[in-house]
Amino acid sequence: MVTPPNAIVIGAGVIGCSVALELSRRNHPVTVVDSLPAAGYGSTSSSSGIIRFHYSTEAGVAMAWEGRHYWRNWAAHVRAEPGPDGSPPIEHEAVAAMVEVPMYMFLGPDAERPIFLDHFDKIGIPYEVQPRSALESGAVNLDLRMFGPPARLEDDGNPFWGEPEDRFEDLLWMGGAGYVPDPQLAAQNLCTAAMAEGVEFLFNTKVVAVNRSADGDRVSGVTVVGGTAGGSGDGRMISAPIVVNVAGPHSSIVNELAGVTGDMVRSGRALRREVYIAPAPAGFDERSGFQAADLDVGVYFRPESGGNIMVGSVEPECDELVWVDPDDFDETVTEDEFQLAMMRTARRLPELGIPRSKRGLVALYDATEDWTPIYDRSSLDGFYMACGSSGNQFKNAAVAGHLMAELIDAVESGHDQDGDPIKVTGVHTGLEIDTATFSRRREVDVNAANTVLG
């Protein structure tokens, strides 16, 4: 006989699978519902997989640094190797791995000290302010002139497309960074680990209603359609006293179904973004390459397998944000945007191999107004939210699962999360992560930066 779930997780992306795994490890029977055919098939599969730590808030930095330690110990986390107690490993088809490469930012002569360096100093994250010669003498040909602020291609008279004389004097090198080449595999690892813990996954199954108790004060489960024979049929109700919304770009729709948007100061919307692949310049590979958050030209980039480079946008002010219906949007790479990204990147990397035909993919961010996620309870007892990842939370998937499980257990035990947000202790670093930073009711941080980057 199947044990009825104590918790339903909506969404089987990398964070949803992580939440399910952590709840199961705390003895919650869990059912995961996802409208797609397998784990990690949505936005997770389109992630750039970048692991970096520069956030404007201390909690954001602490969470990312804690998250890095999960990636360094990923096989152990998903139990793909024997446990410390001698328990046998879980069989995975393959196991995701982090590729370590440094992250660089470029600092102008009058640049203020980035606010996140204070957090780096407090936490102990390695960084160095290096002279530009540190990269100029490397294997990759870089043009370290100051081109910014970024401009559109149609602004052909803009100084961005000219020949500036000013050059960056310093570079900010950040150690411990890297990327995960196969984000979807990471989600599948978490899914496999969760199933080994007894978690039930219902794929091709869509949530069409979030149900309430008779008095209306508590969530009581969900109504779903779709699924396979023996699974969830049309109009089937799945009952549980805990529901966690991890539906990615569809999270706002699920929150509407639950009727919990009334007290939310922060919220998410589906933002259409494109990421591109191009032949890498000479000397730029997984051993001699690096990642860059290049606000001066408006892109981020990292090495990609097969002698390539991955390029994405950092959403400069001159670019219009394209908000879409997550069920109805153009999934083809735009020629104009592809050329723009390539030309911007070529400002910094003159030997970039711009392909004759565009290569890339289109994905959706679940973006909040301040680009910071929501990890919180809701106004409806038992209904929780891990959403608004804003294109920058793949790196935090494992620690987000831990945070949400700790938060859920605290609230279900009677803790007043709204009045006194808990501080979650990282299992690897011992760092305290203040969940007030991720509250649905937080006010805008005027010092916050748009930290997307994969």
N, C-alpha and C positions, 0 to 999 in steps of 0.2 A: 504494500500500500504506500502510495506517495505521500510524504508528509506535507501538509498544506504550508504554503510559505508564510513566514513571519514578516518578510520584506519583499517588495517588488521593486526591481531596478528597471527603469525605462531607458533603454539605450545600451548597446553592446559595443560602443567604441572603447578606446583604451582606458578612459576614466571610468566608464560604466562597468567594465569588466573588473577594474581595480576595486571599485566600491563593493561589488558583489563578492569578490574574493575576501576582502577584509571583513565584511559583515559575516560571511560564512565562518571565517576563522574565529569569530566571536560567538559562534553557536547560533546564529540566525539562519533558519532555513530560508533560502533565497530563490526567487524566480526572476530571470532577466527576460525582458520582452523587447524585441527589435524588429522593425519593419523590413530590414534588409536580410539577405540570405546567410550571413555569417558575421563573426566578430570582426570589427575594424574595417567594415566595408564602406563606411560613410566618410566623414571629414578626416578621421584618423588616417585613412589610406593615402590622403593627399598632404599630410603634414610634412614639413621639411625636417622634422625630427631634431631640431637644434637644441643642444644643452648649453645654456649660458645662465648668468646670474645677475645681470644688471637690471634691477628694478628700482623704482623710486621709493618703495616702502621697505622697511626693515623686514616685515613679515614676508613680502615677496621674495626678498633676497634669501632669507633663512629657508623658505620653502624650497627654492630652487637648489640651494646648496645641499639640503637634506635629500632632495630628489636625485641629485647626482650620485649619491652613495648607493641608492637602489640600482642605478644603471651599472655601477662598478661591481655590484653583487647580484646581477640580474638572474643568473642561473640558480643561485641559492634562493632568491625571492620567489621564483616560480617553481621551485623544487625540482629543477631539472638535474640536480645532483643529490647524492645522499644527504639526509638531514644530519644535524649535529648529534641527534640521538640514535643515529644509525638507521633511520627509516629509509626505505628504498626510494629512489628517485621516481618522479613522474615522467612518463615517456612523452616527449615532444618531437614533432617532425624536424624542427630546427629551433634554435634559440637566438633571440635578438642580441645584438652586441653593440656597445658604444664605441665609436672611433674617436679617439682623443686628438683634437687639434686646437690650437689656441684661438681665442677670439680677440679681434682688434677693433678699436675705435680710433678715429683720427681727431686730434685736438688742435684747434686753431691757436694762434699766438695770444688772442685775448679771451680764450675760452675759460669759463668758470670751472672750478673743480666739480666734477659730476657728483650729485648728492649721494649716489649709491656707493661711492668710495668710503664714506663714513660708515656705512653698513658693512662693507668689505673689511674695514679695519676692525670693527667690533667683533665680527664673526671669525675673521682669520682667513679670508679668501685671498689667494695669491694674485697679485697684479704688479705691474711695473709701468712707470712712465718712461718710455724709451725714445731716443732720438730717431728721426726719420731714417737715418742711415741704417738702422737695424733691419728695416725692410728693403731699403734701396740696395743693400749689399746681398740680398737673398737671391734665390733661384728664379723668382718671378719678377718680370718687368712691370713696375708700378709707376704711374704718373701721380706724384703726391702734390700736385698743384691744388689750390683751393678753388673749386668750380662753383660751389653753392651760392644761394639756395637752388634746388633743382628746378628745372623748367620743362615744359611740354615741347614736343618736336615742332609744333606749329609756331612756337615762339622763337623763330630762327634768328631774330635779332637780339635775343636775350644774352647777357654776358656768360651765362652757363655754357653756351655753345661756342664761346670765344676762346682766346688764348690768354688766360690769367697769368699774372706774374707771381702773386703771393703763393707760398707753399706752406704746407703743414710743417711745424717744427717738431712736434712730439706725437707719439703714438701711445695709446693705452693698450697694453698687453694684459690679457686676463687668462690665467692658467686654469686648468681643470675642466675646461670646456670641451665640447665635441658635438657629435651628432649620432643619431641612430639611423642607419641606411634604410631599414625596413620597418617603418612604424606599424604597418598592419600586422607583421609577424609578432611584434610586441603585444598587441591586443590579443592575438590568437594564443600566445603563451599564457597570458592572464586568464583567458577563457578556459584553456585546458587545465590550468591549475585550479580554477574555480570549480569546474566540473568534477575534478578529482575530490574536491571537498563536499560534493553533493549538490552544487548549484544547478538548477534547471534552466536551460536556455530555450526560449521559444522564438525562433526566427520566422521571417516572412509574416510577422504578426504585428498589427498596428493597434495602438491604443486610441480608442475613439471616445472614451469617457473616463473621468476620474470620479469615483463614487465616494459618497459620504455616509456616515453612520445615520441612524434614524433621527438623532437630534441635530444633525448637521454640523457638529463641532469637531468631528474627526474623520480623517480619510478611512475608507473601508476597503479599498481595492480599486481595480480598473475593469473596464469593459474593452474587449479586443475583438478584432475581426481578422480573418486570414488564418494562416498557419497550415499545418499539414494534418493528414489523417491521424487521429489519435492525439493530436495536440489541441491547439486553441481553435475552435470553430467560430463562425460569425456570431457576434453578439454574446460570446461567452464572457461571464463575469469571473474574475480571479480575485478572491478575497485575501486581504492582508491588512494589518493595522499600521504598516509602515510602507510608504511609497517614496522612492527617490527619483527625481527627475534629472536624468543625465542624457537628455535627448539631443544634445548638440544644437545645430541650427533650428531644430524643431522645438527647442525647450520653451520658447515663448508661447507657442501654440498649446503645449501641455499645461503651462501655468494658467493660461486662459481657461482650459478645460477644468482645471482644479478650482478656478475662481479665487486665486490668491494674489492677484496683481495689485489690489487696492492699496496695500501698505508698502509696496516696493518702490524705493527711491531709485534704485538701479534696476535695469532690465536689459535683456539682450535682443538683438535683431540679426537676421541672416544677412551677412555681407559677402558679396561675390568677390573672390580674389583669384588671380592667376599666378602660377609659378612656372618657371621656364628652365629648360636644359639646353646648354650650348657646349661646343668643344672647349675645353679649358685651355688657357694660354700655356706656353711652354713652362715647365717647372712647377706647375700647380697640380699637385696630386695629394693623396692621403698622407704621404710622408713629409712633403715639403710645403704643402698648402696650408691654408688657414681659413678661418671664418672672419667675416667683417660685417660690422653694423655701420654702414657708410651713409650717415645722414646727409653728408655733403653732396652726394650724387643721387641719393634717394633710393638705394637698394641695399639688400643684404645678400651675401653669397657664401657658399661653402663648396668644398669638393664633392663631386658625385662620381660614382663608379663608371668605369669604361672610359676614363680620360676626359670626363666632362665636368662642368660646373653647374650648380643649381643657383638660380637667381630669383629673388622675390622683392616685392616693394615694401618700403617702410612707411607707406602712406604719407608722402609729403603733401604740404598744404595745397599745392597746385593741382593735385589729382582729385577728381571727384570720387567720393565713395558711392558704390553702387549697391543699394539695399534691394533685396529681392524676396520673392515668395520662395521658400525652400523647396516647394513642390513644383515650381514652374520658373526655371531660369535657363539662360543660354549656357550650355556646357562646352562650347567650343572656344578655343583660344583665339583671342582677338588679334588680328594682324597688326593694327596700329599700336596696341599696348605691348605686344611682343617686341616690335621694333624700338619702341621707346625704352623698354627695359634694357635691351641689348646696347643701345647707344649710350644710355646712362652708365652702364657697367663698363663699356669700352673707354669712357673718360678715365676711369681708374686703372683699367687693365687694357692697355693699347693693343695687346696681342690676342685679345679675346677672339675666338673663332666663331664669328656670327654665321649660323647656318643659313643656307638658302631657303629652307622651309622651316616654319615655326615648329618648335617642339615644346610641349609643356602640358599642363593640366589646369582645370578650373575647379575650385573648391569653395566651400562656404565657411566663413567664420561665424560663430555665435558671439557677436561683439557687443559689449556694454559701452555705456557712454564714457567711461574712464579707462577702458581696455583692461580692467581688472575683473577676475572671475567672481562669481557668487557661490560661496560654499556656506550654506545656511539652512535653517529651518524656514518654515513659511507661517503665514497667519492661520493655516489649517493644521491642527494637531496631527502629527504623524506624516505630514507631507514635507519632504526635504528637497533641496535644490543643490545640484553641483553643475552649474551651467555658466554661460557667459565667458567661456574660456578664451575668447578674443584672439584666437590664433597663436597663443603663447603658452599653453598649458600642457602640451604633450609631455614635455620634460618632467612635469610634476605629477604625472598620472599615478604613480605608485604612492607617493606621499599624500596625494589628494584622497585616495582610497582610505588610507589610515586616518587622515583628518576627519573625513566624513563619518567613518565608523565611530570614532571617539566622540564626535559631536552628537551623533544620533543616540549613542548609549547614554550620554550625559543628559540629553533632553528627555529621553524616555524614562530616565530615573528621577525626573522632576526638576532638573536644573533650568534656571531662567536664562536662556541663551540671549534673549533680547536685552535684558537688563544687565547681564554680566557675561559677555562673550567669553567662552573658555579659551585657554591657551593650551595648545597641543604640543607635547614634547616629541621631537623627532627621535625615532628609535635608533638611528645611526649616529647622529651628531649630538643629541641631547639638547638641541636648540629649541627654544620656545617659539611657537608660531601663533601669533595673536589672531584669532578668527574674526575679531572686529573689523580687520582690514577687508574681509570678504563678505561683510554683511550686506544683505539686500537693502538695508536702510541707511547705508553709509552716505555721507555727504561727499561732494566732489573734492578731491585733493588738488588744490590749485598748483601744486608743485609736481604733480604726476606727469610722466611722459608717456607718449604712445609707444609702449614697448611691446611690439608684436613679434617679429622675427621668428616665424616658423612654428 
